[in-house]
Amino acid sequence: METKNIKAFGTEAAEAPLQTLDIQRRAVLAHDVEIEILYCGICHSDLHSARNEWHGTIYPIVPGHEIVGRITKVGDHVKGFKVGDLAGVGCMVDSCRECEHCKDGLEQFCDPGNTLTFNSPDVHLGGQTFGGYSQSIVVDENYVLHVSDKLDLAGVAPLLCAGITTYSPLKHWKVGPGQKVGIVGIGGLGHMGIKLAKAMGAHVVVFTTSLSKTEDAKRLGADEVVLSTDPEQMAKHAKSLNFILDCVSAEHNIDSYLNLLKVDGTLTLVGAPMEPLPVTSFSLLLGRRSFAGSNIGGIAETQEMLDFCAEHNITADIEIIGVDEVNDAYERLLKGDIKYRFVIDMASLK
């Protein structure tokens, strides 16, 4: 297959810093689009993967699945995009397309397994897929999203992961007007959850371990802010919430939040703690409550989310960096030193 060499930013070992690499992209096939990458967000999973913390990384790796750019070439059979269009690519670049989940628009749950944007088997070139810390990417049009020109493009990039990760469960559990919704944690995911739940019409209660984040939570759209380490504040919200979106990736007390749910309420976890989270049976039984999980969203739902954000003028709160700052950004990410998402200006990769 015809290929071309492009510059990327990645690493060849778990202990090594990210640096400039040369990688290959396939030539544009009949249903492909080629995208010049303008911005790529940094997700915590980029760091986990680059450092092999999930024990599945194959090197070299080029992370990045929050991609926004402009289409520079289209295949002969492409119908939905044209050269010059703004476009986005999220966590997936392919799936089997034939299993029940793919047919239902739930490609994130593809039975044989979807093809992730990076560190997934590349069926075209062999080896592994390379992500968005690069000059360009070639993707089948069925896994490419339309991006509005009404929004700040850099702020759109994190919507392709953090946005859909929080939008999907809010939509699935029918969050809307008349509901009282809790958001646990104010970070890359939590700050998007606040904005989206508020735009959906819910009364938003934010739970945080840091009083210093109170004003910022209200700026993002919170109606109330609760210090989760204060038993009295927590008790005031007992049995009052219809839904809770838990965005915390560290160990925390799930029971303390389950007990805030009304009868038939649901707590959905989108954070990814490394250790198991114990749950007391009576926290579920006494209110017919549910403890659930959610993982990104399908392609159609991701497009729906982008359109919703364009309609409501929602983007992520970001800090733009150059590629030479990525390694420092990873260290800051570990310390929580970001409000609330790093985005790489890919023009810096020259």
Disulfide bonds with the S-S distance in Angstrom:
none
